[in-house]
Amino acid sequence: MQTQITPSLASAAELAAKGRELERAAGRATAAHDVAATLAEMQEALAALDRSCALAASVLLPEGDGLCDRFQRAARRWPSGVEPPSHERQAAIQSALHETGSTVRAAARSCRRACELLRKAGA
């Protein structure tokens, strides 16, 4: 399972770097069009985060014939030498990932709305 997650960790690091870059760009913005452009890039980064949450959830809880089967398969795929989480803990992890995705989607919508309002205002 670790080999499947490693590329995602590299992508997450790149996304974090992009977040810091966007933070610096927002701090340097001197005009409304600069802010609108930064918001558009932030929306793209947030969309990528949302997809990452969904992918992480599917990696941690593979497809199967019913929820118990999926939890058991997930436990068998857990890294060796580490005790797999209980079904309840797996459900809590899934819930947290879905909640994170929902929050990120809301943030992306807010960025899109702010960007649209700036552009309508002539930015």
Secondary structure as GFF3:
##gff-version 3
##sequence-region A 1 123
A	DSSP	alpha_helix	2	28	.	.	.	ID=ss1
A	DSSP	alpha_helix	32	60	.	.	.	ID=ss2
A	DSSP	alpha_helix	67	76	.	.	.	ID=ss3
A	DSSP	alpha_helix	87	120	.	.	.	ID=ss4
###
